[in-house]
Amino acid sequence: MKAINPANGELIKEYRRHTPDDVFSIIKKVDHAFLQWRKTSFNDRARLMTKAAEVLRKNSNEYARLMSLEMGKTIKESRAEIDKCAWVCDYYAENAERFLADKIVETDASKSFICFEPLGVALAVMPWNFPFWQVFRFAAPGLMAGNVGLLKHASNVPGCALAIEEIFKEAEFPEDVFRSLLILSSEVETVIRNPLVKAVTLTGSEPAGRSVASIAGDEIKKTVLELGGSDPFIVLDDADLDFCADTAVQARMINTGQSCIAAKRFIVVESRLQEFEQRVTQRMQSLKIGDPLDEKTQVGPLARNDLVDDLDEQIKKSVQMGAKLLIGGKRVQGPGAYFEPTVLSNVKKGIPVYQEETFGPVLAIIPVKDEQEAVDTANDSEFGLGGSLWSQDVLKAEKLARKIETGAVFINGMVKSDPRLPFGGIKKSGYGRELSDYGIREFVNIKSVWIA
């Protein structure tokens, strides 16, 4: 298993894959660890989870550099991701006991209540784009609930996978409470079908979600899926365009555009279309492309060369079908998986960048007549992860937000994940929720107890 630097195509390190025997042994060890871990108190779990946050902060620069080398994230974004992981550890250390406290319910019994008990071994199948954050937003609530974790990370970030396992060891969690499996995607089915594995969470593509959900469904095992997104960014006629344009570029260019909750479809009422195009084009042109380890770099490489090929094909087809190319539109010459920041306008239904998720630095502008068409266009998608709406009339915006078919809507702000809010989508963006009190209850047995 090889880690390749997408900034220059060079080999970072080669890792030995786990054999089927290794995998079987690790699963047994993790399940054995559960027998004791489930008995630990919330205080003990919180003490260790707080230590994990301390380890993350202490080694922030080391982990950030590893992340940037393996998948190309700019070093500033990598450090911010490590800080966020520490935050989610602290958040669940402080709140898990309250979230999972027994709930008294008045019935015809002398006493009846609901309790929340861990399920056991939970498998996380995670992507490369946020290689630490995606894992910790599963691991922090999962371990605090009394579950144990198995991680099958993306094959291009094996160093990150092993580093996360070491974080829990350094924080003095019991041995085998959290383990990483260095295996291929084709080997995941065997892990899911292992009777010791009780639940699966996946963040990734729609095809990957279909596959995992199908296998887990056949085994009657709980799943949570966070899949793709094509988030609308709706600009109404009374939007503050300077602030809106600044945020538009930031929201599109998170992780060089490789984010499920990055804004992707910029739906703009015609009265503000020209002004919006001018502002975002100017801002996108000023972004600095370069080495992700350089503090001044704003746009790093895509994570792999095949992703550049996919994006290039989407843009070429979109222009052939009538989209107007304002800037960019091609790969950067030279080593590395770089693609120019791109703005497309006159994007309409049927064009690839309207219909499909785009994973890279391309901003697609869709003109609409009015706010009703804006909402209809936002909902005209197979995806339903997040969305944002821009208007100075907050009461009107709130009413419109209730009509948008997504798991989250941000008014006059960039869509982001936050430990305090449930995160997840509808339609082909998946099901279930991560984070907040909703997320920690996904992988527990919600048990009713009735006493005569």
C-alpha positions in Angstrom: 0.0 0.0 0.0 1.7 3.2 -1.2 1.4 6.8 0.0 2.0 9.1 -3.0 2.6 12.9 -2.7 0.0 14.5 -5.0 2.0 17.7 -5.2 4.9 16.0 -7.1 3.9 12.4 -7.7 6.7 11.0 -5.5 6.5 8.0 -3.2 6.3 9.0 0.4 6.3 5.5 2.0 5.1 2.0 1.3 3.1 0.1 3.9 2.5 -3.6 4.4 -1.1 -4.5 3.9 -2.9 -6.6 6.5 -3.4 -10.2 5.5 -6.8 -11.9 5.9 -5.4 -13.6 9.0 -4.2 -10.2 10.4 -7.7 -8.8 9.9 -9.4 -11.7 11.6 -7.0 -11.5 14.5 -7.5 -7.7 14.9 -11.3 -8.0 14.8 -11.2 -10.6 17.6 -8.9 -8.4 19.7 -11.1 -5.4 19.3 -14.2 -7.4 20.2 -12.4 -8.7 23.3 -11.4 -5.1 24.3 -15.1 -4.2 24.1 -16.0 -6.6 26.9 -14.0 -4.5 29.3 -14.4 -1.1 27.7 -18.2 -1.2 27.9 -17.9 -1.4 31.7 -15.8 1.7 32.1 -17.4 4.8 33.6 -18.1 7.9 31.7 -15.5 9.7 33.9 -12.8 7.3 32.9 -13.7 7.5 29.2 -13.8 11.3 29.4 -10.4 11.4 31.0 -8.9 9.4 28.2 -10.7 11.3 25.5 -9.4 14.6 26.9 -5.9 13.1 26.8 -6.5 12.3 23.1 -7.3 16.0 22.5 -4.1 16.9 24.3 -2.1 14.5 22.1 -3.7 16.0 19.0 -2.8 19.6 20.0 0.7 18.6 21.2 1.6 17.0 17.8 -0.5 19.3 15.6 2.3 20.3 13.3 3.4 16.7 12.8 -0.1 15.4 11.9 -0.8 18.4 9.7 2.3 17.8 7.7 1.5 14.1 7.3 -2.0 15.0 6.0 -0.7 17.6 3.6 1.9 15.2 2.2 -0.5 12.3 1.7 -3.5 14.1 0.2 -2.5 17.6 -0.7 -4.4 19.8 1.8 -2.8 23.2 2.4 -0.8 23.2 5.7 -3.0 25.9 7.2 -6.2 23.8 6.6 -4.4 20.7 7.9 -3.6 22.4 11.2 -7.2 23.7 11.5 -8.4 20.2 10.9 -6.3 18.8 13.8 -7.6 21.6 16.1 -11.2 20.6 15.1 -10.5 17.0 16.0 -9.3 18.0 19.4 -12.5 20.1 19.8 -14.7 17.1 19.1 -12.8 15.0 21.6 -13.3 17.6 24.3 -17.0 18.1 23.3 -17.9 14.4 23.8 -15.7 14.1 26.9 -17.8 16.9 28.4 -21.3 15.9 27.1 -21.5 12.2 26.4 -22.8 11.2 29.9 -25.5 13.8 29.7 -26.5 12.7 26.1 -26.8 9.1 27.2 -28.3 9.5 30.6 -31.4 7.4 31.3 -34.6 9.1 30.3 -37.6 8.6 32.6 -41.0 8.2 30.8 -44.3 8.3 32.5 -46.4 5.2 31.7 -48.7 2.8 33.5 -45.7 1.2 35.2 -44.4 2.0 38.6 -41.2 3.1 36.8 -40.3 3.1 33.1 -37.2 4.5 31.5 -35.1 4.4 28.3 -31.4 3.6 28.6 -28.7 3.7 25.9 -26.2 0.8 25.7 -23.2 0.3 23.3 -23.5 -2.1 20.4 -19.8 -3.3 20.3 -17.4 -3.3 17.3 -18.2 -0.4 14.9 -16.5 -0.3 11.5 -15.7 3.1 9.9 -15.0 3.2 6.2 -13.5 6.7 5.7 -12.4 8.9 2.8 -9.2 10.8 2.1 -10.4 14.3 1.9 -10.6 15.0 5.7 -8.4 12.2 6.8 -8.4 13.1 10.5 -11.7 14.9 11.0 -13.9 12.3 9.3 -12.4 9.6 11.6 -12.6 11.6 14.9 -16.2 12.7 14.4 -17.0 8.9 14.4 -14.5 7.8 17.0 -15.1 10.4 19.7 -18.8 9.8 20.2 -18.4 6.1 19.4 -15.8 5.4 22.1 -17.5 7.7 24.6 -20.7 5.6 24.1 -18.8 2.5 25.1 -18.3 1.1 21.6 -14.9 0.1 20.1 -13.7 1.1 16.7 -12.3 -0.4 13.5 -11.0 1.9 10.8 -10.7 1.1 7.1 -9.3 4.3 5.8 -8.8 5.4 2.1 -5.8 3.6 0.6 -4.0 6.8 -0.3 -3.7 7.9 3.4 -2.3 4.9 5.2 0.1 7.1 7.3 -2.9 9.0 8.6 -4.7 5.8 9.5 -1.9 4.5 11.5 -1.2 7.9 13.2 -4.8 8.0 14.4 -4.5 4.5 15.9 -1.3 5.7 17.7 -3.1 8.8 19.1 -5.4 6.6 21.1 -2.5 4.5 22.3 -0.6 7.6 23.4 -3.7 8.8 25.2 -3.6 5.5 27.1 -6.8 4.0 25.9 -6.9 0.3 26.6 -5.1 -1.8 24.0 -7.2 -2.6 20.9 -10.1 -0.2 21.7 -9.4 1.4 18.3 -7.5 -0.2 15.4 -6.8 0.6 11.8 -7.0 -2.0 9.0 -4.7 -1.5 6.0 -6.9 -3.3 3.5 -8.3 -2.7 0.0 -11.9 -1.7 -0.6 -12.6 -5.1 -2.1 -11.8 -6.6 1.3 -14.4 -4.5 3.2 -17.2 -7.0 2.6 -15.5 -9.7 4.6 -15.1 -7.3 7.6 -18.8 -6.3 7.5 -19.9 -9.9 7.3 -17.8 -10.8 10.4 -20.4 -11.6 13.1 -18.3 -9.6 15.7 -18.8 -6.4 13.7 -22.1 -4.9 14.8 -22.4 -1.6 12.8 -20.9 0.3 9.9 -20.5 4.0 9.2 -19.3 5.2 5.8 -18.4 8.6 4.4 -17.7 8.4 0.7 -19.1 8.2 -2.7 -22.6 7.1 -3.7 -21.4 3.8 -5.2 -19.5 3.0 -2.1 -22.5 3.8 0.0 -24.7 1.5 -2.1 -22.2 -1.3 -1.7 -21.7 -1.0 2.0 -25.5 -0.5 2.7 -26.3 -3.6 0.6 -23.8 -5.8 2.4 -24.8 -4.5 5.9 -28.5 -4.8 5.0 -28.0 -8.5 4.1 -26.4 -9.0 7.5 -29.1 -6.9 9.2 -26.5 -4.5 10.6 -27.0 -0.8 11.4 -25.4 1.7 9.0 -24.9 5.5 8.8 -24.1 6.9 5.4 -22.7 10.3 4.6 -22.3 10.4 0.8 -21.9 13.0 -1.8 -23.2 16.5 -2.0 -23.9 19.2 -4.5 -24.7 22.0 -2.1 -26.7 25.0 -3.4 -25.4 28.5 -2.6 -28.5 30.8 -3.2 -27.9 34.5 -3.8 -31.0 36.6 -3.6 -31.5 40.1 -4.9 -30.9 41.8 -1.5 -27.7 39.9 -0.6 -24.6 41.7 0.7 -22.5 40.9 -2.4 -19.0 41.7 -1.1 -19.4 39.4 1.9 -21.3 36.9 -0.1 -18.6 36.7 -2.8 -15.8 36.4 -0.3 -17.6 33.5 1.4 -18.6 32.0 -2.0 -14.9 31.5 -2.9 -14.1 30.2 0.5 -17.0 27.8 0.5 -16.1 26.5 -2.9 -12.4 26.2 -2.3 -12.4 24.3 1.0 -9.7 21.6 0.6 -9.2 22.7 -3.0 -12.9 22.0 -3.6 -12.7 18.4 -2.5 -15.4 18.5 0.2 -18.9 17.0 0.3 -20.2 20.2 1.9 -18.4 22.6 -0.3 -20.8 25.0 -2.1 -21.0 23.6 -5.7 -24.1 25.1 -7.4 -24.2 28.9 -7.1 -27.8 29.8 -7.8 -28.0 33.6 -8.4 -31.0 35.8 -9.2 -30.6 37.6 -12.6 -30.7 41.0 -11.0 -27.4 40.3 -9.2 -25.8 37.9 -11.7 -23.3 40.2 -13.4 -22.1 41.7 -10.2 -21.7 38.3 -8.6 -19.8 36.9 -11.6 -17.4 39.8 -11.5 -16.7 39.5 -7.8 -16.1 35.8 -7.6 -14.1 35.7 -10.8 -11.7 38.4 -9.5 -11.3 36.6 -6.2 -10.8 33.1 -7.8 -8.1 34.6 -10.1 -6.2 36.0 -7.2 -5.8 32.6 -5.4 -2.2 31.4 -5.1 -1.6 27.8 -6.3 1.5 26.0 -5.0 3.1 23.6 -2.6 0.6 22.7 0.1 3.4 22.9 2.7 4.0 26.5 1.8 2.2 28.8 4.3 1.2 31.2 1.5 -0.4 28.5 -0.7 -4.2 28.8 -1.0 -4.8 26.1 -3.6 -3.1 22.8 -3.4 -3.2 19.7 -5.7 -6.1 17.4 -6.0 -5.5 14.2 -4.1 -4.9 12.0 -7.1 -4.3 12.3 -10.9 -7.5 10.4 -11.8 -9.5 13.1 -9.9 -7.9 15.7 -12.2 -9.0 13.6 -15.2 -12.5 13.3 -14.0 -12.9 17.0 -13.3 -11.3 17.9 -16.7 -13.9 15.7 -18.4 -16.8 17.3 -16.5 -15.7 20.8 -17.4 -15.1 20.0 -21.1 -18.5 18.4 -21.5 -20.2 21.3 -19.6 -18.6 23.9 -22.0 -19.6 21.8 -25.0 -23.2 21.8 -23.7 -23.4 25.6 -23.3 -21.7 26.6 -20.0 -19.6 29.7 -20.4 -16.0 29.4 -19.2 -15.0 32.7 -17.4 -11.6 31.6 -16.0 -9.5 28.5 -15.7 -10.8 25.2 -17.0 -7.6 23.2 -17.4 -5.0 21.3 -15.5 -1.8 23.1 -14.4 1.2 22.0 -16.5 4.0 20.3 -14.6 4.3 17.8 -11.9 1.5 17.2 -9.4 -2.3 16.8 -9.6 -3.1 20.6 -9.9 -6.1 22.1 -11.6 -6.8 25.8 -12.2 -9.4 27.6 -10.2 -12.4 27.6 -12.6 -15.6 29.6 -12.9 -18.4 28.5 -15.2 -21.5 30.6 -15.9 -24.7 30.0 -17.8 -25.0 26.6 -16.2 -28.3 25.0 -16.9 -30.2 21.8 -16.2 -28.7 18.7 -18.0 -25.1 20.1 -18.0 -22.7 17.9 -16.0 -21.7 20.6 -13.4 -25.4 21.2 -12.8 -26.3 17.5 -12.4 -23.2 15.9 -10.9 -21.1 16.4 -7.9 -17.8 18.3 -8.8 -14.8 17.5 -6.6 -12.3 20.2 -7.3 -11.8 24.0 -7.7 -14.7 24.7 -10.1 -17.5 27.2 -9.3 -20.7 26.8 -11.3 -23.1 29.7 -11.6 -26.7 29.0 -12.4 -28.9 32.0 -13.2 -32.6 32.1 -12.0 -35.4 34.6 -12.3 -36.5 34.9 -8.7 -36.4 33.4 -5.2 -39.0 30.7 -6.0 -37.0 29.5 -9.0 -33.9 29.6 -6.8 -35.5 27.2 -4.3 -36.9 25.0 -7.0 -33.4 24.8 -8.6 -31.7 24.1 -5.2 -34.1 21.1 -4.8 -33.6 19.9 -8.3 -30.8 17.6 -7.3 -30.3 13.9 -6.3 -28.3 15.2 -3.4 -29.4 16.8 -0.1 -26.5 17.4 2.2 -26.2 21.1 2.9 -27.0 24.5 1.4 -26.7 28.2 2.1 -29.0 31.2 1.4 -27.9 34.8 1.2 -30.3 37.7 1.9 -30.5 40.7 4.3 -34.1 39.8 5.0 -33.4 37.2 7.6 -37.1 36.4 8.3 -37.7 35.8 4.6 -34.6 33.7 4.4 -35.7 31.5 7.3 -39.0 30.8 5.6 -37.2 29.8 2.4 -34.7 27.7 4.3 -37.5 25.4 5.5 -38.3 24.7 1.8 -34.8 23.6 0.9 -34.4 19.8 0.9 -31.1 19.3 2.7 -29.8 18.1 6.1 -28.6 21.7 6.9 -29.2 25.2 5.7 -26.9 28.1 6.7 -28.3 31.6 6.3 -25.6 34.2 5.4 -22.9 31.8 6.4 -20.8 29.0 5.0 -22.0 25.4 5.5 -19.7 23.6 8.0 -19.8 20.7 10.4 -19.9 21.6 14.1 -19.8 19.1 17.0 -22.9 20.8 18.5 -25.1 20.3 15.5 -26.3 17.1 13.8 -24.5 16.5 10.5 -25.9 14.4 7.6 -28.1 14.5 4.5 -31.2 13.2 2.8 -31.8 11.7 -0.7 -28.6 10.3 -2.2 -26.5 12.2 0.3 -27.2 9.4 2.7 -29.0 8.8 6.0 -28.4 8.9 9.7 -26.6 11.7 11.6 -23.1 12.3 13.0 -22.2 14.8 15.8 -24.3 16.4 18.5 -26.6 14.2 20.8 -28.2 12.7 17.7 -24.9 11.3 16.4 -23.8 9.6 19.6 -27.2 7.7 19.7 -26.8 6.2 16.2 -24.8 3.2 17.4 -26.4 2.4 20.8 -29.2 0.1 21.8 -32.1 2.3 22.8 -33.6 0.0 25.4 -37.0 0.5 27.2 -37.2 -0.8 30.7 -40.7 -1.2 32.3 -41.2 -2.1 35.9 -44.6 -3.3 37.2 
